[in-house]
Amino acid sequence: MNARIRIFVYGDVQGVFFRSNSVSEANGLGLSGWVRNRSDGSVEIVAEGEKEKLEELLSWCRKGPGAARVDEVKYGWEKPAGEFSGFSARPTV
């Protein structure tokens, strides 16, 4: 079953390789989508794939890479659009 999730991660999550580790994690789970830093200091992730794999990504986001400090994670489920061909990092918005 395909699903889509949008995740916002807050804390000390920029400049600690959160984006690059997110790409590795998502690719390892077979997900598609993107990750980007936001101007407010958070990280945003949009991912599509099997719901179980998306839940694994969400669980990983609650910890992040070793240098990160995750204070809060907000997320929502969305209708999958099938618009991504892989998972990549995007520029900051």
C-alpha positions in Angstrom: 0.0 0.0 0.0 1.5 3.3 -1.0 1.3 6.4 1.2 2.8 9.8 1.6 4.0 11.6 4.7 5.2 15.2 5.3 7.5 15.5 8.3 8.9 18.6 10.1 11.8 18.0 12.5 12.7 20.7 15.0 15.8 21.1 17.2 19.5 21.2 16.4 18.9 19.6 13.0 20.8 21.8 10.6 24.6 21.6 10.0 24.6 18.1 11.5 24.2 16.1 8.3 20.5 15.5 8.9 19.6 16.0 5.2 22.3 13.7 3.9 21.5 11.0 6.4 17.8 11.4 5.6 18.6 10.7 1.9 20.6 7.6 2.9 17.9 6.4 5.3 15.1 6.9 2.8 17.0 5.3 -0.1 17.7 2.3 2.1 14.0 2.0 2.8 13.1 2.2 -0.9 11.3 5.6 -0.5 11.0 8.5 -2.9 10.7 12.2 -2.2 12.9 14.9 -0.8 14.3 16.6 2.3 15.3 20.3 2.7 16.3 22.7 5.4 13.9 25.5 6.2 14.7 29.0 7.1 13.3 28.6 10.6 16.0 26.0 11.4 13.8 23.0 10.9 14.0 20.2 8.4 11.1 19.2 6.1 10.7 15.8 4.5 8.1 14.6 2.0 8.3 10.9 1.2 6.2 8.3 -0.6 6.3 4.5 -0.4 5.0 1.6 1.7 3.3 2.9 4.8 5.4 0.6 7.0 8.7 2.0 5.5 7.4 5.6 6.0 6.8 4.8 9.6 10.4 3.5 9.9 11.6 6.8 8.4 9.4 8.7 10.9 10.9 6.7 13.8 14.4 7.5 12.5 13.5 11.2 12.4 12.7 11.2 16.1 16.4 10.4 16.7 18.2 11.7 13.6 22.0 11.3 13.1 24.3 11.2 16.0 25.1 14.9 16.1 21.5 16.0 15.9 19.3 17.0 18.8 15.6 16.4 17.9 13.2 18.4 20.1 10.0 17.9 18.2 8.6 16.0 15.2 5.3 17.0 13.5 3.9 15.0 10.6 0.8 14.4 8.5 -0.3 11.8 6.1 -1.2 12.9 2.6 -2.5 11.4 -0.6 0.4 9.9 -2.7 1.0 11.6 -6.0 3.6 9.3 -7.5 5.6 12.4 -8.6 9.1 11.4 -7.4 11.6 9.1 -9.1 14.0 8.9 -6.2 14.9 10.6 -2.9 17.1 13.7 -2.8 18.1 16.8 -0.9 16.7 20.2 -2.0 17.9 23.7 -1.3 16.8 25.6 1.8 13.5 27.5 1.7 
